[in-house]
């Protein structure tokens, strides 16, 4: 689970019985991705963790970036 994350993410995952580990992804100094910290944390995930880790960025940051409209150059091809 990313750290920081939404306040309800950890309790919901724990209530669902999921084993959790956290990883850094946000650098407060640069207001951007802490790539080195994220890689360090992922490398030391417990061996009991699944072979895959689901990585997700903060939804608030994703919502702040504009999304291309469907049918535009980066929004996918429009058919019909």
N, C-alpha and C positions, 0 to 999 in steps of 0.2 A: 504494500500500500504506500502511495507517495506520502512524504512528510515535508511540508504540511499537507493536510487533506481536510475535507469538510468534517465538522464535528460529529456528524452522525455515521460516518463511514465505518470507523473502527467498532463501535458498539453493534452495529447491524451485522457486520461480518463475524464478530465473535458470537453473537446470538445465533447465527446460522451454523455455528460449529466449525468455522474455517480457521485453520492455522495461519497466522499472519506474521509477516516481517515487513518492516518499513525500509524505504530508501529515500535518500535526499534527492531532490530534483530542482529545488529553487534556491538561487543565490540572492540573498537580500542585498548584497553589495552592488551587484550588477543588475538586479531586478530581472534576471534571466535564468537560463538553465545552468545548474551546477553539474555539468557533465562528468567531471572528475569524481565528485562526491557520489553521484549516482552509480558510476561504474564500480567504485570501491565497495559500496554497499551491496550491490548485486553480486559481486564476486564472493562475498562472505555469507551469502544466504545459507541457512542451515541445510545440511544434506537431506533432511526430511522434507524439504520443500519440493513441490512438483518440478519436473524438468523444465517447465516453462514458467515464466513470470508474466503476469498481465501488467503492463506499464500504462499508466494514464496520467496525463497532465491535468492540472487544475481546470475544471470546467469553466470557471469564471474567466480565466485567461483566454481560453478558446473562444468564449462568447464575446470577448472584447475585440477579437480580430474579425474583420469583415469577411463574409463568405460570398463567393461568386454566385451569381444567379444561374439556375439551370439554363443550359443552352449557350452560355458565354464561353469564352476561350478556356477557362479553367473550371467551369462548372458542369462539364459533361456535355455530350452531344445531345441535341434535341432532335427527336425523330417525329416524322409525321407531317 
